[in-house]
Structure formats: structure tokens, C-alpha cells
Amino acid sequence: MDLNARLQSCIHHSQQKEKLDAFHSVLQDILLSQNQVQHLQDYIEAVLNEQVGLVIARQLLSEFIGLFTDKITDHATQKQLLLFAIDCAQPRAVSFEESLSQLREKLASVYEEEDDCLSAAKTLQGIQLDSGHRAISDDYKLQVYIRIVKLLLEEDEAVQAESYLNRAALLIPNSNDPLLNLTFKLSQARILDAKRKFLEACTKYHELSYVSQVEEDERILCLIAAVQCAVLAGAGPQRSRSLATLYKDERTHHLPSFSILEKTYLERVIRPSEVSEFAASLQPHHLARLSDNTTVFDRAMIEHNLLSASKIYNNITFDELAALLNVSAEQAEQVASRMISEDRMIGSIDQVEQLISFESGGAAREEQTADYNAISAAAAAANGAVQNNVRVEQSMLEIMKWDTSIQALCQNIDGVISNIQSKYPDYVLSNLRNMA
């Protein structure tokens, strides 16, 4: 009797026990045959025939899935059979939800071994996790979501990955799996990095670099990524704080990227020839072209050098600044205007004179010294005013500094007179009488 006839006989067995034994016998013979793939496909079709009871069909399909662990090991054969089984079972997805989930997980693993992460992610996306026909644990949902996120990030699909990360975020507070929790945090950092939210990504990477459960090599990679994100972030007070935190971390002093970290932290002007080694270590999305035909890294270096120049110059022409930044005069003006408007640098632009003027070294209000803030606060209190942390135009800021300086001078003179009066009261009294 040929195989098809035997399978038809299995389907039409009236006794469930005999039907199950008959299918087992056929499967054993198929595994010993030469044309395994075609015969196994015929077997799957027979098992999924509607005349086979649902309970037996599920059991037989589960046993078939178990063959991929040790009996069917060839990747091409695995992929062909799994795709065929999924296609056959999909029309009855409600009845075979759990089996379909297992088939998709097996197929995703095959794709992963072939480094086809996108196909693996799409396969897992087909798993029905919001079904009302079976109980699905939160741990299993979280495991699938995190796996999809990892696969999508390998293909730089950050937008899709974020949607699944958001779903995982609802389940992660109840998870007790340390590996899943760490993977979730790392995925968060990578998505923030891909979305160019470099300061937030820097914080996440730096936190992960301290986690003892992570391997030492992985912690170093997280630290390197934190340095990269801090350097690539837009120049300003928040970036300065991140750079300071990393610079004070002794582990960064042994990294190849420490020289660029040091220069950015100390606000030194960085020349293009000094960043070639650092640029070579960046990810492809760090070097993506922006609307102005510069890369993310180029923009970060231009903004950094502009802020560094503001510490050196009181004012500078557009052409001189362009030569310093290695850009056109128009680009130099655009970058300066953007940083001033975003309160990342204090200054003013005179388009008539083609001149940029910097105030207090160009630093934003949050970066002023403690002494200056104390004097300003004292002056405001003396005038009965409340000091607000707002940006002030250059001309008004100069007047405020002048007023504060005069007030400080008067306070110093008053202090000198008080000291003379305490040490030489008779001299002060006699001079006051003469003045009267």
C-alpha cells in the first residue's frame, strides 16, 4: 500500500486510538524513507484534514513540531516544511493557535540562523497574542515582544521596534526575569539612539555599563555607546552635564574615544583631522545625511566648535566663523541662530554688519558660575525683585552686569568704612564733626 492510501486509511479510522497509532506508524516509515520532504508534506495535509479529530490533530501536530529538535536538522528542509505547515494550518488558525505559535517560533529561529532578522521578526509578528481562545501568560507575551524588538533593531527598523517596545513596557513591571529586563533597557537605549535622542540614550547606556549581571565586554560596549551619544548630542548645558559625568568616570580614560571625549568636555575646538578614528567607530545611522547634506556627526562637531569659539571670542564675523567651522558663511549663521533660539547659547546676530556677538562666553544661562549667580540673586533681592531663569538679550544683560558690579563696589566700600569705624572710632567721629 502506498503512502497516500495509508494516510487516507488513517483519516477514516473510526477508533481514535487506532487512528493515532496508524499515524505514528506512517510517520516512522516516512522518517526512514528517501523522499522525506514530499512525504512529510502529505502527512501534514492528512493530519490537518477536518475528518481527523481536533484533539488528535493537535497532538500529532505537536509531535511533528518536536521532530525539528533532533530528527529534521537541515535548515533548508526545516524552512520548507515549516512554511508549508503554517500555510496549511492558517485557515484553521482559531483551532491551532498554540501549534501555529510553536511553528512560527521554530521558523523564526531558522531565519535567525540564516541572519535574516527581518523575516524572523515578520514571522513572530504573525503570532496571535491577543486571542480570547486560549490563555497566554504575560511572560510569554513579553518574551515574544522583546524578541521582535531585538530582531527589528538588527535591521535598523527603529520605528517598528518602538511600537513593540511600547507593548513590552506595559508588561515589564511585572517581570522577574533579569535577562528580559536588561534586554528591554538595552533596546530602549538603542531605539533612543536610532531616533537621535542622544542625551537620553547616553543616560541609558551609562546606567547599563554599571550593571554587574552584564558581561564585562558588554559593559564596555555600553560605555563606548554612551560616549558616542554624548559627543553626538546637540551642544548645550545638558550635553555638558553628560560629558562631565562620563569624563569623571575613570573607565572612560581607557577607551579609544577618550581623546575626543576630553576635547568636547574641555570645550576645545576640534579639527576634522582629529576625529577620523572616532568617526570610523560610529554606527551607520550616526553618519546618515540630514536635510542640509551634513551628517549627524558633522552637525555635532559644528555645534561643539561654535560653542567653543564663543568661549574665546566676544564677537566674530560670519566669514571668520565659517572658516573656523569649515562650512559656508550661510551655514555658520544658520547654526548660530538655531543654537541661540534654542537657548543653548547666549548671543546676538547682526546681519547688517555680518557679525555674531557672544555674551558671557556664549554659555547658556544654566552654565553661569556660582559666584555670578549669587551676585545676581543678591542684586535681585536688594531690589525687591524675583529672579527668574529666563534668557535675556545681550544689551540688557550688559546693563544688568553693570548694575550688579556697581552694587558690589558700593557694598565693598561700605565694608571698608565699617572696618575703619570699628578700629578707629575716634578718627571717624572727628572727621564726621569736621564734615558737619
C-alpha positions in Angstrom: 0.0 0.0 0.0 1.4 3.4 -1.0 1.8 6.3 1.4 -1.3 8.3 0.3 -3.5 5.2 0.6 -2.2 4.6 4.1 -2.8 8.2 5.1 -6.4 8.0 3.8 -6.8 4.9 5.8 -5.6 6.7 8.9 -8.0 9.5 8.4 -11.0 7.2 8.1 -10.2 5.0 11.1 -13.2 5.1 13.4 -11.4 4.3 16.7 -9.3 7.2 18.0 -6.7 5.0 19.5 -6.2 3.1 16.3 -6.1 6.3 14.3 -3.4 7.7 16.5 -1.3 4.5 16.3 -1.7 4.4 12.5 -0.5 8.0 12.1 2.5 7.2 14.3 3.4 4.1 12.2 3.2 6.2 9.0 5.4 8.9 10.4 8.1 6.4 11.5 8.2 5.0 7.9 8.4 8.5 6.4 11.5 9.3 8.5 13.2 6.2 7.2 12.3 7.0 3.5 14.3 8.8 0.9 11.8 11.5 -0.2 11.2 12.9 3.2 10.1 16.4 2.3 7.2 15.4 0.0 6.0 12.6 2.2 6.0 14.9 5.3 4.0 17.5 3.5 1.5 14.8 2.6 1.5 13.8 6.3 0.8 17.3 7.4 -2.1 17.7 5.0 -3.6 14.4 6.3 -3.2 15.4 9.9 -4.9 18.8 9.3 -7.8 17.1 7.4 -11.1 18.1 9.0 -12.1 14.5 9.4 -9.3 14.0 11.9 -10.5 14.9 15.3 -9.2 18.2 16.7 -7.7 16.6 19.8 -5.7 14.0 17.8 -4.7 16.6 15.2 -3.3 18.9 17.8 -1.4 16.0 19.4 0.0 14.8 16.1 1.0 18.4 15.0 2.8 18.9 18.4 4.7 15.7 17.9 5.6 16.8 14.3 7.0 20.1 15.7 9.2 18.1 18.1 10.9 16.5 15.1 12.7 19.7 14.4 14.8 19.4 17.5 16.7 16.3 16.6 15.2 14.4 13.6 15.0 17.1 11.0 18.1 19.3 11.2 18.8 20.5 7.7 17.9 24.3 7.5 16.5 24.2 4.0 14.3 21.3 4.8 13.2 22.8 8.1 12.2 26.1 6.4 10.3 24.4 3.6 8.3 22.1 5.9 7.6 24.9 8.5 6.4 27.3 5.8 4.2 24.5 4.4 2.8 23.6 7.8 2.0 27.2 8.6 0.2 27.7 5.3 -1.9 24.6 5.8 -2.8 25.4 9.4 -3.5 29.1 8.9 -7.1 28.6 7.6 -7.9 26.9 10.9 -5.9 29.3 13.0 -8.5 29.5 15.7 -8.3 25.8 16.3 -4.5 25.6 16.1 -3.3 28.8 17.7 -0.8 27.2 20.0 0.6 24.9 17.3 0.9 27.9 14.9 2.8 29.9 17.6 5.3 27.0 18.0 5.7 26.6 14.2 6.4 30.4 13.9 8.9 30.3 16.7 10.7 27.4 15.1 10.7 29.2 11.7 11.9 32.4 13.3 14.9 30.5 14.8 15.7 29.1 11.3 15.7 32.7 9.8 17.9 33.9 12.7 20.5 31.3 12.0 20.5 32.5 8.4 20.9 36.1 9.6 17.6 37.1 8.1 16.4 39.1 11.1 13.6 40.9 9.2 12.0 37.7 8.0 12.3 36.3 11.6 10.6 39.4 13.0 7.8 39.2 10.5 7.2 35.6 11.3 6.9 36.3 15.0 4.6 39.2 14.3 2.1 36.7 13.0 1.7 35.1 16.4 -1.7 35.8 17.8 -1.0 37.2 21.3 -4.4 38.9 22.0 -6.6 35.9 21.4 -9.6 35.1 23.5 -9.5 31.4 22.6 -6.5 30.5 24.8 -4.8 31.7 28.0 -1.5 33.4 27.2 0.8 34.4 30.1 2.3 37.9 30.3 5.8 36.3 30.4 5.3 34.7 27.1 3.9 37.9 25.5 6.8 39.8 26.9 9.3 37.3 25.6 7.9 37.5 22.1 7.7 41.3 22.1 11.3 41.6 23.2 12.5 39.1 20.7 10.7 41.0 17.9 12.3 44.3 19.1 15.8 42.8 19.0 15.3 41.4 15.5 13.9 44.7 14.2 16.8 46.7 15.7 19.3 44.4 14.0 17.7 45.6 10.7 17.7 49.3 11.9 13.8 49.3 11.9 13.6 51.5 14.9 10.1 52.8 14.2 8.6 49.3 14.1 10.7 48.2 17.1 9.4 51.1 19.2 5.8 50.1 18.7 6.6 46.6 20.1 8.8 48.1 22.9 5.8 50.2 24.0 3.7 47.0 24.2 6.5 45.4 26.3 6.7 48.4 28.5 3.2 47.6 29.8 4.3 44.1 30.9 7.9 44.7 32.1 7.0 46.0 35.6 5.6 42.5 36.4 8.6 40.6 35.0 11.0 38.8 37.3 13.3 37.7 34.5 16.6 39.7 34.9 17.7 38.8 31.3 14.4 40.2 29.8 14.6 43.3 32.0 18.2 44.0 30.8 17.3 43.3 27.2 14.4 45.7 27.5 16.6 48.5 28.9 19.2 47.9 26.2 16.5 48.0 23.5 15.3 51.3 24.9 18.7 52.8 24.7 19.2 51.6 21.1 15.9 53.0 20.0 16.6 56.4 21.6 20.0 56.3 19.8 18.4 55.5 16.5 15.8 58.3 16.9 18.7 60.7 17.6 17.6 61.4 21.2 21.3 61.1 22.1 21.2 62.6 25.6 18.5 60.1 26.8 20.3 57.2 25.1 23.6 58.3 26.7 22.0 58.1 30.2 20.5 54.6 29.5 23.8 53.2 28.1 25.8 54.6 31.0 23.4 53.1 33.5 23.7 49.7 31.8 27.5 49.9 31.9 27.3 49.6 35.7 25.0 46.5 35.8 27.0 43.7 37.3 24.9 41.0 35.6 26.1 42.2 32.2 29.4 40.7 30.9 32.4 42.9 31.2 32.8 43.2 27.4 29.1 44.2 27.0 29.5 46.8 29.8 32.5 48.3 27.9 30.4 48.4 24.7 27.6 50.2 26.6 30.2 52.7 27.9 31.5 53.3 24.4 28.0 53.8 23.1 27.3 56.3 26.0 30.4 58.3 24.9 29.4 58.3 21.3 25.9 59.6 22.2 27.2 62.3 24.4 29.6 63.6 21.7 26.8 63.4 19.1 24.2 65.3 21.2 23.5 68.9 20.4 25.8 71.3 22.2 24.3 72.9 25.3 24.0 72.7 29.1 22.5 69.2 29.2 25.2 67.8 26.9 27.9 69.5 29.1 26.5 67.7 32.2 26.5 64.3 30.4 30.1 64.9 29.2 31.2 65.8 32.7 29.6 62.6 34.2 31.4 60.5 31.6 34.7 62.4 31.9 34.7 61.8 35.7 34.1 58.1 35.1 37.6 56.6 35.3 36.7 53.7 33.0 36.4 56.1 30.0 40.0 57.1 30.4 41.0 53.7 28.9 38.7 53.9 25.9 40.0 54.7 22.4 37.4 57.5 22.2 38.7 59.3 25.3 40.7 61.9 23.4 37.5 63.2 21.7 35.6 63.0 25.0 38.2 65.1 26.7 38.2 67.7 24.0 34.5 68.0 23.9 34.3 68.2 27.8 37.1 70.8 28.0 35.3 72.7 25.1 38.3 72.8 22.8 38.0 73.4 19.1 38.2 70.1 17.3 39.7 69.9 13.8 38.4 67.4 11.2 41.8 65.6 11.2 41.4 64.8 14.9 38.1 62.9 14.6 38.8 60.3 11.8 39.4 57.5 14.3 36.3 58.3 16.3 34.1 58.7 13.1 35.2 55.2 12.0 33.7 53.7 15.2 30.2 55.2 14.7 27.1 53.3 13.6 25.6 53.9 10.1 22.7 56.0 11.4 25.2 58.3 13.1 26.6 59.1 9.7 23.2 59.5 7.9 22.8 62.6 5.7 20.5 65.3 7.0 18.4 67.8 5.0 21.4 70.3 4.8 23.6 67.5 3.4 25.6 67.1 6.6 25.8 64.1 8.8 24.6 63.8 12.4 28.3 63.7 13.5 29.2 66.7 11.3 26.4 68.7 12.9 27.5 67.8 16.4 31.1 68.8 15.7 30.0 72.1 14.1 27.8 73.0 17.1 30.6 72.0 19.5 33.2 74.1 17.7 30.8 77.1 17.6 30.2 76.8 21.4 34.0 76.5 21.9 34.6 79.6 19.7 32.1 81.5 21.8 34.3 80.9 24.9 37.2 82.5 23.1 35.7 85.4 21.1 33.5 88.3 22.2 32.4 88.6 18.5 33.3 87.2 15.2 32.2 87.8 11.6 30.3 85.2 9.6 33.2 84.6 7.2 35.7 84.1 10.0 33.3 81.8 11.9 32.7 79.8 8.6 36.4 79.3 8.1 36.8 78.1 11.7 33.8 75.7 11.4 34.8 74.6 7.9 31.4 75.5 6.5 29.9 78.3 4.4 29.0 81.7 5.9 25.3 81.0 5.5 25.6 77.6 7.3 27.5 79.2 10.1 24.8 81.9 10.6 22.1 79.2 10.5 23.8 77.1 13.1 24.4 80.1 15.4 20.8 81.3 15.0 19.4 77.9 15.8 21.5 77.5 19.0 20.7 81.0 20.2 16.9 80.5 19.6 17.0 77.1 21.4 18.7 78.8 24.4 21.8 76.6 24.0 24.0 79.6 23.5 23.7 83.3 24.5 24.5 85.8 21.9 23.1 88.0 19.1 23.4 88.2 15.4 23.8 91.5 13.5 23.0 90.6 9.9 23.8 94.1 8.6 27.4 94.0 10.0 27.6 90.2 9.3 28.6 89.8 13.0 27.9 87.4 15.7 28.4 88.6 19.3 28.7 86.2 22.2 27.7 87.0 25.8 29.4 85.5 28.9 31.5 83.2 26.8 28.4 82.1 24.9 27.3 79.8 27.7 23.6 79.3 28.3 22.2 80.7 31.5 22.4 77.3 33.3 26.2 77.3 32.8 27.0 80.6 34.6 29.3 80.4 37.5 28.0 80.0 41.1 29.6 83.4 42.1 27.8 85.2 39.3 24.5 83.6 40.1 24.9 84.5 43.8 25.7 88.2 43.0 22.7 88.3 40.6 20.4 86.8 43.2 21.6 89.2 45.8 21.1 92.2 43.5 17.6 91.0 42.7 16.8 90.5 46.4 18.1 94.0 47.2 15.8 95.5 44.5 12.8 93.5 45.8 12.6 91.5 42.6 12.2 87.8 42.0 14.9 86.3 39.8 13.6 84.0 37.1 15.7 81.7 35.0 14.9 83.3 31.7 17.0 84.3 28.7 17.9 88.0 28.4 19.1 89.8 25.3 22.8 90.8 25.2 22.2 94.6 25.6 20.0 94.1 28.7 22.4 91.6 30.1 25.3 94.1 29.9 23.2 96.6 31.8 22.4 94.0 34.5 26.1 93.2 34.8 27.0 96.8 35.1 24.3 97.4 37.8 25.5 94.3 39.7 29.1 95.5 39.6 28.2 98.9 40.9 26.2 97.4 43.7 29.1 95.1 44.6 31.5 98.1 44.6 29.2 100.0 46.9 29.0 97.0 49.3 32.8 96.7 49.4 33.2 100.5 50.2 30.6 100.1 52.9 32.5 97.2 54.3 35.8 99.2 54.3 34.1 102.1 56.2 32.7 99.7 58.7 36.1 98.2 59.4 37.7 101.7 59.8 34.9 102.7 62.2 35.4 99.6 64.3 39.2 100.0 64.6 39.5 103.8 64.7 36.2 105.2 66.2 37.8 108.5 67.4 39.2 109.2 63.9 35.8 108.6 62.3 34.0 110.7 64.9 36.3 113.7 64.4 36.1 113.6 60.7 32.3 113.4 60.8 32.3 116.5 63.0 34.5 118.4 60.6 32.3 117.4 57.7 29.3 118.6 59.6 
